[in-house]
Amino acid sequence: MSTVAAAHSDHAHDEHHDLGFIRTYIFSEDHKIIAKQYLITGIFWAIIGGLMSLVFRLQLGFPDMDMTWLKPFLGQWVNESGKLDANFYLALVTMHGTIMVFFVLTAGLSGTFSNFLIPLQIGARDMASGFMNMLSYWFFALSSIIMFWSIFIETGPAGGGWVIYPPLSALAEANPGSGLGMTLWLVSMAFFIVSSLLGGVNYVSTVINLRTKGMTFDKMPLTIWAFTFTAILGILSFPVLLSAALLLIFDRSFGTSFYLSDIYINGQALPNQGGSPILFQHLFWFLGHPEVYIVILPALGLTSEIIATNSRKPIFGYKAMIFSMAGIMFLAFIVWAHHMFMTGMNPFLGSVFMLLTLIIAVPSAVKAFNYITTLWKGNIVFTPAMLFAIGLVSFFVSGGLTGIILGNSALDIQLHDTYFVVAHFHLVMGSAAFFGMIAGVYHWFPKMFGKMMNRTLGYVHFWATFVGVYLVFFPMHYIGIAGFPRRYYQWSGFEAFNTYADLNAFISVAAILTFSAQLIFVFNFVYSIFWGKKASANPWRSNTLEWTTPIEAVHGNWPGEIPTVYRWPYDYSKPGSEVDFIPQNVPFSATPESNLPEENEQINEEKEIDSIEYNYNIPD
């Protein structure tokens, strides 16, 4: 057994001085407060990103609608004839994608739950570096401020699609969204990447160095494994996006030609020679595809914990789940060019990326089947969190199946840049990760705020959102197969597409209703913080260490000695046990009636675990 320096002395956290409101709630170094900051900022951005999608869905579903009523909000971007400006439409699509992928599903999801759960579930007083943790949030906040500011500038926000492919993004004169808005987008993303790297290094350092007594790697909850793999993905891939953004800034502002060559504007040849926009695609997608798993892996980790807890069963295939996440992490780095089958790459190289893309479906399928097997014959408790976790599995399976189709280069050439692709990634990445995030909020809200969210509103929120998501994205598969292209301002000029006008309008109505359902969650969230029913110490009868902390959060998480871990986190419904859950800090010597033979052998190791000395104190 390895000795881990994870717990901390009993007196350092009891005598800390009052830091005042600013240091306690704004520039806080407490991982619990920082997690709440990420969560509330993520909810804010989710509302902004969702509202943007409603505006462009109105344009797509009802291209002849008079939008003069939006002029007080959108100003010059609604023209005198009451139509949405085409350049602003592209800017809305760009900002919606950027906000939802990076600010909501990366920072909002991983930033919230990695910060909140890692110290609590491994038995640590706080993160390895509280100051670095604080910086990670405030770099994200600065990034958010710059991105939000870019929405209101005269020429409008960035308008090159969320992938910002050059030459459109590299030439300020290409369209209004390629001007100052694009510069601010790049600066904002640079700060966002710094935030992600600071957070990722902190998460990995904490997991490796600050586990409590007895918390060996094979006793860590799957949430911690997921957060660790996610952090490693970010540490290795985000610097590549930063380099891509810096080179793009050089092309835009300093006359270099990394991505530009043989460009003509209004018949005039630009001096740029020797560059290639395909280089940017390689750099972007080297981050872009790991980003898919940076978004989905934390959600899968949360789902693992929620499904096991509410099925009242041990998670099926604990080690298989770990190895599948490790396999996903490795393969995520070598499949990026399946986004680039249309770039004219060598067909043999395309076949290699196609094979690797299909292989990554194997560890993904392992996770899906393990979830289903855990649910099978479980004594399921249908909490709102459990419903959202099951919804994630549904989206992960249905969206993943279309990923196999798009991973085939021959089929992808037909479906590339159609709404089939939009439907695929919104199901498997966007909706699945969003459902994981919401499930996590419902499940850990009592630990975050000491209150219970309203169950009835939670059930209404789930069913309205679950049905709504499928009503939005299932029809998109069909119009994608029919050839509907992405990012087009309107299709009414194409006679072949007019056949699907009613279906397109149906999608827009479904999107509006689905977004409206999220207002139920926002109300439930805010109301419950102030007026919700007070939570008990362990409302879900869960095994992991966070439920051993006091209801009222304290500095250092535990007021006395940190609990020692003796068992894995999924001892639910053990034969012979008087209760259907046995927390990790309960020694095997206390449960002789339910111990397996190999567990009885571990009783002799309990004294060795108890004798490990702490060697880390939380700063006062």
N, C-alpha and C positions, 0 to 999 in steps of 0.2 A: 504493500500500500504506500502510495506516495504521500509525503507530508506537504500540505498546502498551507500557505500563509494567508488565510482568508478571514479570520475573525479578529476581533480587536478588543482591547482591554476594556474593562467594565466601567472605569471611572472617567475616561476622556470625554464621553458624550453626555455625562450627567451634569457637568459643571460648565457647559458652554455659556457664554454671555449672550444677552439679547442683541441680535444684530440689527434690529430696526426694520421698518417696513421695506425700505429700498433693497437692503441686502438679503432680506428674507424672501420677498416675493418677486422682485424684479431682477436684480443681479445676484441671483441665488446660485449657490454651489451645491445645493441639495438635489440629488437625482430625482426625487419625487416631485419637487416644484418644477424642475426643468422639464420633466415628462409632461406635466400639465400645460406648461408654456407651449411645447410642441403640439400638444393635442388641440388646444384652443386656436393656435395659429393655423393648424391644418384644417380645422372646421371652417374657419373664416375663408381660407382659400378654396375649400370645396364649394362653398356657397358662391363665391365669385366665379369659379370655373364652371359651375353648373348653370349659372345665369347666362354666361357667354354661350354655352351650348344651346340654351333655349332660344337666344336671338338668332343664331344661324340655322337652327331647326325650323323656326318660323319662316325664314327665307327659303329654305329648301322645300318645305312642305306646302307653302302658300306663296309662290314667287310673285303673284300679282297683288298681294296684300298691300294696302296702304299703311305704311309704318310711321306716318306722321306723329302718332301718339307716343312714339319712342324718341322723338326729337328732343324733348326736355332732358333726356338721359344721354343720348348719343350725339346731340349737337349736329355738327357739320357732316357727320357720317350718315345721316339721313338726308337725301337731297331734296330739292324743291318739289319734285314730283312724288315724294313720299316713299322712295325706294332706298333700300340699304346700299351704301357704296360698296362696289365690288372689291376694292382694295381693303376696306375695313372688314369685309367678310373673311378674307384670307387671314387678316390679322387676328380675328376672333378665333379661327380654327387653330392658328399658331399658339396663341396664348392659352386656349383651353387645353391643348395637349401638353404644353409646358407645365402649366399649373397642376394639372391632375397627376401627371407622371412624376414630376420632381417634388413639388411643394406639398402635395397631399399624400400620395401613395409611397413616397420615399421618406421625406422628412416627417410628415404627419403620422405615418404608420410606424416605421422603424424608429424614428426619433422618440416617439411617445413610449412604445412598449419596451424597446431595448433599454432606455433609461430607467423606466419604472421597474421592470421585472428582473433585470440581471442582478443587481445587488440583493434584492429581496429573495430571489429564488436560489441563489448560490450561498446566501448567508454572509453578506458583506455589509459593513456599515454604510458604504457609499461607493461611488466609482473610484477607480484608481487615481484619477486627477479631477477633483471637483472644479478647479479653475479652468482646465481644458474643456470640461463638460459645459461650463457656463459660456466659454468662448464659442463652442460649437453652436449653441442656440443663437447667440447674438450675431454670429456671421450669417446664420440662416435668416434672422430677423432683418439684417441689413440687406441681404439678397432680396427678401420679400419687399422691403420698402422701395428699392430701386426698380424691381419688376412692376410694382403697383404704380409707381410714378410714371413709368413708360406708357401706361395705358392712356394718360391724359395729355401727352405732348401733342403739339399741333399736327405733326405728320403722322401720328398714330403709332401704336406699338409694333413690334416686329411682325413682319408679314411674309415669312419665307417657309411656312410650315414648321412644326415643332422640331423637325430634323434639320432645318436651316441649311439646306444644300446650297453651295455655291454653284454657278456664279450669281444667282439671284441674291443671296445674302451677302456677297462680297462686293457688290457694286451699289453704292449709295443712290445712284441715279436710276436704278432698275425699276423701283416702284416706291411709293411713299413709305411702306413698311421696311424698306432696306436702308433707311436713313438713320436718324438719331435713335429711333426705337430699337433697331437691330443692335446698335452699339450698347445701349443700356441692357438689352437682353444678354449680350456676351459678358458684360461686366457683372451683372447679377448672377449669371451662372458660374462665373469664376469664384465669387464669394460663396455660392452654394456648395461648390466642390470642396473648398477649404473647410466649410462646416462639416460636410460628410466625412472627410478624411480625419478631422479632429475627433469626431464621434466614433468612427470605426476603430481607430487606434485605441481609444479609451475602452471600448467594449471588449476588444480582444484581450487587452492587458488585464482588465478586471476579471474576466473569466479564467484566464490562465493563472493569475497570481492571488486572487482574493477569495477563493472558495473556503467555506467553513470546514471545521473538522469533520472528516468522514465523507465529504462531498467529492468523491472521485469522479472522473469523467463518465464512468458507466452508471452513475447515479444522478446525473444532471437531467432535468426535464427536457423534453424535446424542444420546448420554447427556447431554451438557452443554446442548444445546438443550432437551431435555425438562426438566431440572432448572431451567433459567432460566424457561421458560414456566410451570412449576409454581409457582415462587416469585412470579412476577408475579400469577398467579391468587390466591395466598394473600394477598398484600399488598393486593389490591383488594377481596377478598370477606370475609376474616375480620373486619375492623372492623365490617361490617354485622351479623354474628352477635354481636359484642361489644355493639353497641348494642341488639340484640334482648334479650340476656341482662340488660343493665342496666335496661331498661324493665320487664322481668319482675320483677327484684328490687324496683324501686320499687312495682309493683303488689302484690307479696307483703308488703312490709315498711313502706311509707310511705303507703299509702292512696290511691295514684293509680289511674287507670282507663284506662290505655293499651289494655289488652286485655279489660277487663271491662265488662259492661253488662247490667242486668236479670237478675241472678243470684239464685236462690232456693236456700236450703239448709234442709231440714227445714221447709219452709213459710214461712221467714222471708226477707224481701227484704233483700239487701245494699245498702249505699248507693251502690255503684258505678254510674255512668252514663256513656254516651258513648263507651266503648271498643269495640274490635272484635278478636276473636281472629284474624280474617282478616289483620289487619295483621301479627301475629306470623308467620303463614305466609309472607307476602311477604318479610319480613326474613329468616326462617330459610332459605327456599329460594333466596334470592338468594346465600346462601353454600352451601346444600345441594347445588345442582346443580354449580357449579364444584368443590365438594368431590369429586364423582365423578371429575373429571379431575385434581384435586390428588392423588388416590389412584392413578389409572390411568396418567397420563402418565409418572411416573418409572419405572414397571414397563415401559412401552412403550420408554422410552429404554434401559433395561438389556437388554431383549429385542433391540433393534436391534443392539447391540454383540455380544451373545452369538450371535445367528443369523449375522451376517456372519462372525465369527471362526470358528465351527464349521462353516459351509458352505464355508469357504475361497474365498469369492466376495466381490466388492464389494457393498455394500448396494445394492439396486435402488432407483432414484429418490431419491437423497439429497436433492435440493432439493424434490422433491414431498413427502417426509417432513417436512421443515421447514415448508413451507407448510401441510401438513395439520395439524400441531400448532398452528401460528399460527391457522388457521381454527377448530380446536376451542376454543382459548383464547378467541377472540372470541365465538363462538356460545354458549359455556358461560354467558355472562352474560345472554343474552336468551331463554332457554328455561325459566326456573325455574317458570313457572306451569303447565307440563304436569303438575306434581304437584298442581295445585289445580283440575282440571276439575270436581270435585264440590262446589266452594264456591259455586256459583251465579253464576259469572262470566258476563259477556255472551258469548253464543255466538260473535259475531264475533271478540272478543278471544281466545276459546279457539281459533278456527281459525287465528289468527295464530301463536299459540304452537305449535299443532300443525304448521304449515308449517315453522317454524324448527326444531322438533324433528326433523322428517324430513330437513331439509337437513343437520343435523349428522351424519347417517349417512354423508354423502358423504366428508368427510375421514377419518372412521373407516374406511370401506371402502378408501380409498386406502392406509392403513397396512396393513390386513390383506392386500390384494392384493400390496403390495410385499414383505411378509414371505414370502408364498407364492412369489413370483417369485424372491426371493433363494434360497429353498430349492431351487427347480426346477433339476435337473441339477447341484446342488452336490456337492462331495466331502465329504459330511456326516460329522462326527465326533460320535457320540452320547454326549457327556459327560452326567452328570446335569443340569448347568446347561442344556445344549441341549435335553434332554427337557422340562424345566420351561418353557423359553422356548416350545417348540412347543405345550406344553399351554396356555400363556397364549393363544396365537393361536387355539387350538380354543375355549376359553371365550369369548374376545372375539367370535368369529364367532357361536357358537351363542347366547350371551347377548344379543348385539347384535341378532340377528334378532327376538327377543321384544321388544326395546326399540322396534322399529318398530311392533309391534302395540300396545304400550301408549302410544306417541306419538299414536295415532289416538284422538281424544277420544270418539268413539262407542263404540269397543271398550273404552277405559279405564273408562268409566262402568260397564260390566258387570264388569270385572276388578279395579276399584279395591279396595284393601285386602283382596285375596284372596291365597292362597299362590302364585298366578301371578306376582304382583309380587315376592314373596319369592324365588322361584326365579330370576326375571330378574336382580335386582340382586346376588344371591349369585354368579351365574355371571359376569356381565360386569364387575362391580366387585370383589366380595369375592374370589372364587376366582382370577380373572385377575390381580388385583394381588398376591394372596398368592403365586401361582406366580412372578410377576416378582420378588418379594422373595426367595423361596427360590432361584430361578435365580441372582440376584445374589450370594447368600451362597456358593453352590457355586463360582461363577466367580471371585469376588474373594477367597475365603477364603485362598488361598496368599499374596496380597499383604497381607491384613490380619494374618495370624498366622504366616506363614512356613512353614506346614504344608499337607499335602494331606488333604482329607477322603476317607473310604473310598468308592470308586466302587461297590462291590457294594451297600453299604447305601444309597447314593444311588439306585441303580436300583430297589431294593425300595421305598424311600420314594416314588419317583415313581409307580410303577405302582399301589401301594396307594392313594395319594392321588388320582391321576387317575381311576381307576375308581370310587373311593369318592365323589368329588364328584359325578360324574354319577349314581351310584345314589341319592344324597341329593336332588339338585335336579331331575332330570328328572321323577320322579313328582310333584313338587310342582306342575308345570305342569298336570297332569291334575286333581289335586284342587282346584287354583285355578279351573280352568274349571268344575268342578262346584259352585263357590261357597264353598269352605272359607274362612272369614274369618281374617285375621291377628289375633294377640294374644288369641285366645280361650283360656281356661284349659282347657276340655275340650269335646268335641263329642258325647259319648255321649248327651247329652240330646236330640240332634236325630236323629230316625229316618232322615231322608234321608241323613245323613252316616255312619251306621253301616255302610253298604255298603262304605265305604273304610277301615274300621278296620284290616284286615290290611295295606293299603298304607301306612297311616300308621305302623303298627308296624315295617314293613320300612324306612321312612325313618329311624326312630329307631335301629334296629340298624345300618344303614349309617353313620349319623353317629357312633356309638360306635366302630365299626371304623376309620373315617377318622381320627378324633381319635387313636386308639391308634397309628396309623401315624406320627403326628407325633413320638411318643416315640422312634422310630428316628432321626429327624433330630436331636432334642435329644441323644441319646446320641452320635451321630456327631460332632456339633458340639463337645461338651465333650471327648470322648475325643481328637479330632484336635488340639485346641488343645495338649494336654499330651503325647500319645503318637503323634500322626500322623507320617507320613513327611515328611521335610523337603522343602520345595518348591524347585524350580529357579527361576532368575530370571524366566523367561518360559515357564511350562509349557504355555500354550495357543498359543504362537507368534502373539502378538497385536501389533498395530501401534501402539497408543496409548502415551502417554508414561509412564503409571504403571508399565509393565513395564521401564522403563529405570532405575528407582530400585533401591537395594540391597535384597537379601532381608531383611536386618536393618534395620528402620526407623530412620532417623536424623532428628535435628532439622533441619528445613528441607528434608526430602525427598531432596535430592541433596547428596552430600558436596562436590562441586565446582561447576563451572558448570552451570547448567540447560541441558538440550538445546535446540537451536534447531529449529524446525519448518519443513519445506520442502514437505510434501505433505499431502494429505488422509489420514484414518485408515483407509481401506478399500482399500489397494493389495494385494489378495490375488490370487494366481494370475495375475499379469500375464504375458502372452505374452512370451517372450524372457528372462524372469528365471530365474536359476538356483535360486531359492528361491520358495516359494509365499506369502511375506509380506515386505513392505518397510516397516519402521517409519517413523513420521513424521519422525524426526530424521535419516534417511538422505537426503543431498542428491541431486538429479537428476544431478549431474555424476558420481556414483558408480555410476549404473545406466544407462549409455548404451544398453545392449543391450535394455532394456525400455521406454525412454521413448517416449511419443507425440510427434508433431511440436510440439504446443503446450507440452509439458513440456520439450523441449529449449530452447525460447525462455525458459523460466524459469531456466535455468542462469545467465544474465546477471544475474538478480536476487539470486542467492545472496550475492554480496558486499555488496549493499545491506542484506540481512537481517542478515548477520553484523556489519555496522557499527553496528547499533542499540545504544545504550548503555542499561544498566540504571539505574534510578533509585529503586529501593525496596529497603530492607534489612529483614529480619525482626528484630523486637526480640530482644535477647539473653535 
